[in-house]
């Protein structure tokens, strides 16, 4: 039905002009197709479609103007798009030369070598083959309509189905045929941040432009050179723009919660994945975009000031495009890729390393080196689980950014609570005499299998919450680079691994040499410090997933490596960690003084 509706909208101008039939064959075809649309609409049982189809049929019988018919066809087709199954978008097109060869072998006999509808087999065909270079008709033809025609043929015409071709071949032919009317602007580079691949496929240029001449030029340029959208289709920044545009549509339909959900996805599934790369190029731009995208959530949820929302959205879309231009200009430099790769591993791996080392050193200094296998089991299992999760996310299921942040937030807060408990427990054993007595009387009995598996679980949580996000960040980094730059990314990863190894060696060597009292004193503050960091990061992750609200301070600041961010919720949570520990330390000290006295 969608195919027929578009076909009628495009070809009607060949049948009627000024209320008079100018081509009887074409007009009879319009009558026949509109009748088929009415029959199919009635069989669907959808009242809206039935009403639209009847209105279109009546208008054709009355020989109304092509503009009216195009509007009615466009309305019917828009309703059909809402009811039809979601189209699987093409992931990539064939090379241009391969597509041209495909066109010559399958299409040129009727449509001509240049797509003008004048091929040797076109003689006598009624209706004649489509002239793809006719701009007036191409403006009302969608890529999806062309794809449907290639895949299924067109009833009552000589257009046969080419279902023997692969899906990629059919999409490539559809985009190629859809580009022929706009060849003269193929070389232009026009900014169109709110034009998505899905929009370009589902709607005609006239529908997308909606009377805006500037927008029409952008659509024509994308139709002439569609591969620019495919090169960005996997880009996280393209995802961010797509979701924000979808959020605006939901907002305009008064679906405020859906608009907020899409705004959250724009950040978590899109922009967050390129923050590391953008930081190495323009950290101020990264901070501006992040702040604006956080503010947009609240604006999308409310219906107070539509003008302010539109200004904020336009500003953010422009910033995202600036970021994409910055990151894609002649591809990222080797220095930028190396720095981003190094920073990703250090930022995501340092916390997991410190937690794992602290647990291992506690066991060693407790004369339970035999239990280290539990710690090793925890972090090795986390690496394996992270790899499996990444594979599943790419091959089997879709893990949204919100789900990732919820997982990371809950894991961070869980690990923070356990680390705080262990830190407080160790603080009570700072005195060497106390610790020696404790070792002799309780450690051997209490560090049984159950407790040791708890240590393994903590090691697992600390590592797993980092490893999946790390993989996603590296995947995003690879999409922003050229294949020849992969060794540079690997070099950054290896350099990060070396740095983490050096940190591990220094910590191990220094910790073993420390007196037992000093060791537990240092480790106590390390664990409480990690609890402080993880508490902040856990709250921030849940804020990014829209689980916890965001109340920003009047002063904006961010110190990512210690989890500090200018929101009241995260700062109050971290302040509570410090306050509780100070209160416990004072109480413990007073108790020791009382015992001494």
N, C-alpha and C positions, 0 to 999 in steps of 0.2 A: 504493500500500500504506500509506504514511504517513497519507494522508487517511482510508482505511477504518479503520485502527487507531484513529485519534482519534475517528472517528464512533462506533465501537463503544463506546469508553470513555465517551463522553458520553451515548449514548442507551440503554445497557444498563439503567440504573436505572429506565427507563420500562417495561422488559419483565419484570424479576424482582425480587421482594422476599421476603426470608426464605425463600429456596429454592423459592418458588412463582411460577409464571408469572402476571403480572397483566395482561399485554397480549399476546395470542397473536400478533397481527400483528407487533408489535415484536420478539417473541422469535424468530419465524421469520426475520425480517430479520437478527437477530444471528447466527443459525445460518448463513444464506446468506452473510453477509459474512465470517464466520470461515472458512467453506469456501473462499471466494475467496482469502483471505489465505494459506491453506495451499497452494493451487494456485500462486499467484504466487511464494510463497517457494520452493517446489520448483523452479519454472522458473528462479529466480535462481541456484540451485546453492550458496547460502551456508548452511552447516550451522547457524550461529547463528540465522538468520532462520527456517529450517525448524523448529528446535526451539521457538523462541518461538511461532510460529504454531500448531503442534500443541498446545502447552500451553494456549494461549488457547482453541482450539476445544474441547478436552477440558473446560476449566473452564466454558464456556458450556453444553455438554451436561449437565454436572452441576449447572447452575443455581446456581453459587457466587455469593457476595455481590457487589454492585456495587463495593465497595472492592477486592476481589481482582481483578476484571475490569479496573478502572481501572489498578491496578498493573501487570498483565500487558500491557495496551495501551501503557502508558507505557514499559515496558521494551522492547517490540517497536519502538515508534516511535523511541526513542533509538538502537537499533541501526540502524534504517533511515536516520536522519539521518547516521550515520557513513558509510554506503555511497552515499547519493544525491549527485548533483553539487552543488557549492557554489551556494547561492541568491544571485542578484544582489539586494542589498539596495536598497530604494527610496531615492532621494536626497532627495525632498521629496514631501509630500502636497498634494493640492488644498486650496483654501480650504474651511473647514467648510461654508459656505453652498452652495458648488458640489457638495460631496460629498452633502449632504442632498438637494439637487435630483436628483442622480444616483440616490440611493436611492429617492426617490419615483417616479421614472420607470421604474426597472428592477426594483425589489425589493418595493415596498409592496403591489403587487397580491396577493402571496402572504403576505409577512411582516408586512403592516400598516404604517400610517404611523409607528408608534412602534417597530416591530420586534418586536411581541409574537406574531407568527405567526398573526394573526387577520385577514388581508387578505381582500377579497371573493372572491378566487380560491382561497382555502384550503379552502373547503367541499368535503368529500368526498375530499381528497387523503390518500393513505396511503403513507408516513408523513406526518403533518402538517408544515407548514413550521416551521422552527426558531423558537423564541421566544428572541431574542437578549437579552432582559431577565432571563431566568432565571439568577440568579447561580450557583446550584449547578452548573448545566451549563456556564456560561461559565468557571468556575474550571478546568475540564478541557479547554478548547478553546484552541488556539493561533491566533495571527494567520496563521501559515503555512497551517494547516488551512483557515481561512476563505478565504484567497487561492486555495488549490488548488481549493476547491469553486466559487468564482466563475469561475476560469479554465477548469476542466475539467468542471464539473458533478459529480454523484454518480450513479453507475450504480444502476439499479433504484429511482430516486426521481424526483420531478418536478423536481428541481433541475437546470436546464440549464446548459450552459457559456456564459459571456459573453466568449468570446475575441475578439469584435468590439470590446470596449472596450480602451483603451490600458492599458499596464502600470501607469501612474500612477493611472488611474481604478480599476483592480482593487485595487491596494494601498490606495487611499484608502477604498474601500468595505469592505475587510477590516478596516482599523483602526476605521472608524466602527461597523461591526457588532460588533466586539470591545469597543467602549467602552460600549455601551448598558446593560450590566448593572451598570456602576460609576459611573453619572452622579452619584450622591449625593456622591462625593468628588472630583469633577472640579475643584473650586475649591481644594483643598488643595495646599500646596507641601511635599513631603516629600523629604528628602535621600536619594538612592540612588546613591552614587558607583560601586558595583560592578554596577549594572544596565545592560546594554548594549542597543543597538537590536537586534543580532543575537540576543541571548538572549530579548528580549521577543517577537521574531517566531517563533523556532523552538520555544519551549516554552510550555506552559500556565502560568497563575498557580500552580496547585498544584505543578507540577514545580519552578518557580523558587523557591517559598517553602520547599518540603521540610519542612513542619511548623512553620516559624518564623512566628509571627503578625505580628511586626514587618515581616518581609520581605514577607509577603503583602500587608500594607497598602501598602507601597511599590509592589509590582507592580500592585495595583489602581489606585493613583493614576496610574501611568504608562499603564495601559490606558485610563483615563478621559481623560487628557490626554497623548496620545503625542507631540504636537508639540514638547514640551520636549526630547525626544531628538533630533528632527530639527534643532532650532535649535543643538544642540551636536554634531551628527554630523560637522560639518566643523571643529569646534574642536580645535586641537592638544592641549588639556588633556583633552578627551574621548578622543582617540586614546591619550594616555598612560595613562589609567585603563583603557581597554579592553585594551591590551597587558599591563598589569600583572595584570589579572584572568586573562587568558589564560596568563600566565606562572605564576600560582598553580596553575591547572589542570594545566599541563604538569608542574610540580613534584610535585603530588600523585600524578601517574602515573609518577613516577620518571624523567621526561624532563628531566634537569637541564641539559643543554646547550641544549635547546630553550627551557627556562625562561629561561636566561641570554640567549639571542638575543632573546626577546620583551622582556626587561627593557632590553636595549640599545636596541631599537626604541622602547620607551616614552619613553626620553629623547630620542633623536635625531629620531624622526618626530613626536614630540609636544611634550614640555616645552621643548626647546631653542628651538622656534620662537616661544615667547612670553616668553622670558627678558627681552628688551629692554623689553617692555611692563610686565612684572611688576616689573622693577627700578625703574621710575619710580613705582610704587605702594608696594612693600614689598620692599626689597632683602634684608632679613634672611630673609624668607620664601623668596625665590628661592634664596638660598644654602643654606638648610635643605633644601629640596626637592632641589636638585642633589646635595648631599652624601648624602642618604638614598637617592636613586636610584642613585648610584654604589655605595653599600654593598650595595644589594639584589642587584646583579649577582653578587657573590661568594656571598651567602647562597643565591641561587637555584641556583648551580652546585654547592654542597655539600649534603650531606644531614645535617649535624651537629645543628642545633638548630631544629626545626620551630616551636617556640613563639616563639623569638626572631624568626624570619622572619615569622610571622603578625603579631606586634606591630609590626615594622618596616613591613610592607605596609599594615596598617590605618592606621598613623600617616601614611604617605606618601599613601595614598588620601584621607585626611581633609585633608591639606595641599593636595593638588591641587584638591579641591572648594572649599576656602577661597580658593585662588588664582582659581578660576573665578568664584566669587561676587564676589571683589574686582574682577576685570576686567570682569565683565558687569553690575555694579550700575549701572543707568541708562545702560548703555554706557560706554565710556571717555570721560573728559572731553576737551575739545578740547586743553587744556594737556598732558595725558598723551599724547595721540596725536601732537601736534606734537613733544614731547620725544623720544618713542620713534622717530618718523620721522627726526628729526635725528641721534639717536645711532646708529641703524642705518647711515646713510650715512657718517657720520664714522668709525665704528669699522671698517667694512668697506672704506671707500675710501681711508683715509689711507695704509696700507701700500702699496697698489698705486700711489698717486700718488707717494709718495716714491721707490719703485724706478724708476718710469718717468721721473721728473724727473732722478734721479741719472744714469741711462743717457744721457738727452738732453744733460745738461750736460757729461758726459765727452766726448761727441762734439763738442760746440760748442767746448770748451776745447782739444780736440785738432785744431782747424781742420778738422773733418770735418762741418760743418753740413749738407753735402750728403747725409750718411748718415742724417739724422733721419727720412727717410721709412721706414726700417726699424723704428724705434721706434714711429712712428705706425701702421705696418702691424700691429705686434704688439698694441698696446692696442685699436685699432679692431676687429681680428679677434676679440679676446677678448670685446668687448661683443656683437658679432654672434653668436659661438658661444654665449655665455651666454644670449642671447635665444632662440636655436634650441633649446638644451638645456632651457630652462624650458618652451617650447612643447611639446617632445617629452615631457617629464615629465608634463605635464598632459593631453596628447591621445593619445600613442602608447604610452608605456612607463611603468613605475613605478620611479622612482629612490628607493631607500630612503635613510634618514638615514645608515645605516652606509656605503653606497656613496659618499654625498656626503662623509662625513668621511674615508674612505680617500683619495678624490681630493684633498681639501684637504690632508690630512696629507702625502701624497707630493709634491704640488706645492709645499707650504711648505718641506719639507726639501730638495727639488731647488733651489728658488730660494735657500734659505739657503746651500747649498753653493756655488752660482755667485757669489752676492754676496760671500761670504767670500773666495773666490778673487780676485775683482776687487778687493776691498778690500785684500788683502795685496799684490797686484800694484801697486796705486796707492801703497801705503805705501813701496814701494821707489823710487818716483819723486818723493818729497816734495821733495827738493832741486831748486830751480828750474833749476840748471845741468844736473842729470841729466835732468830732464824735457825741457828744450830739446833736448839732444843726442838723447834718445830719439825725440822728435818728428821731428827731421831725418832720423834714420837708419832708423827702423823703423815708425813708425805708418802712414805712407802705404802701405808695402808690406804690413803685416800686417792692416790693416783692409780685407781683401778681402771679396768677396761672401759667402763661407762664414762668416766671423766675424760679419759684419753680420747675416746671417740668424740666427745664434746669439743676437745681441742682440735681434732681433725675437722669437725664441722665448722669451727670458727675460721680455720685456715682456708677451708673451701669457700666460705662466704666472702672472706676478704679478697680472695683472688678472682672468684667468679664474677663479682659485681664489676670488676674492671676489664676482664678479658673480652667480653662480648662487645662492649663499647669500643675497646681498642681496635678490634677487628673491623667494626663498622667505620671507624675513623680512617683506617688504612684503606678500606675499600673506596671510601669517598675520595681519598687522596689519589688513588690510582686512576679514578675516572677523570681527574683534573690534569693528568699528566700524559705525555706521549709514551708509547711503548718503549722507546729508546731511553726513557728516563727512569724506568723501573729499577735499574741498578743503583741509581742515586737514592731512591726511597729505601732500598734494602740497606744501603750504606748507613743511612740515618738510623734505621732500626738496629743495626749491629753496633753503632756507636752508643745508642741508648742502652743496649744490653751490656756493653762494656762498662758504662757509667754505673749501672745498677750493680754489676758484679764488684766494682771497686767499693761502692758503699757497703755492700754485704761483707766484704773482706775486712774493711776498717771497723765496722761494728762488731764483727765476731772477734777480731783480734783484741780490740780495746776492752770489750766486755769480759773476756776471759781473764784479763790481767787485773781487772778491778777487784778490790776487796769486796767480800760478799755484801757488807752493809751498803757500800757505795753503789755496787751493782744494782741492788734492789731500789735504791733511792733514784738512780738515773732511769732505770726501767719503769719505775712508777710514773715519773713525770712524762716519759715517752708515751706510755700507754694512755695516760690521761690526756696528753696532748693530741694523740691520735683520735681519742674519743671526741675531743673538742672539734677537730677537723671533720670527722665523719658525721657528727651531729649537724654541723652547718651544711655539709654537702647533701646529707639525707633530706633535710628540710627543703633545701633549694631544689633538689630533684623532684620532690612531691609538689612543690610550687609550680615547677615547669610542666608537670603533668596535670596541673589544675586540680589537685587533690586538696592542697592547702592554699588559702588565699595569699595575696601579695599586697603588703602595705609598705610602700617604699618610704625611705627617709627623705628628708629635704635635701640632704647632701648625698651625692652619688659616689660610691667607691666600690672597688672590687679587688680582693686579694685571693685569687683562686686557689693557690697552693695551700692555704690554711682554711679554706672554706668560708671566707668572710665576704658578705655581700650586703648591700645597703637596704635590707628589708627588716622590719621589726621582728617578724616571726623567726628568721634564722638567727638573728643576733640575740634574741631573748632565750632561744633554745641553747645557744652556746654559752651565754652568761649563766644559765642555770647549771651547766656542767661545772664551770669554775666555782660558782657559789657553793654547790653541794660539796665539792672536793675540799674547798677551804674550810667549810664548816666541819667536815669530818676530820681534817688535819688538826684543827684547833682542839676539837674534842679529844682526839687521840693524844695530843701533846699534854693537855690538862690531866688526862687519865694517868699518863706516865709520871708526871710531876707528883700527883697525889700518891701514887704507889711508892715513889722514891722517898717522899716525906714520911 
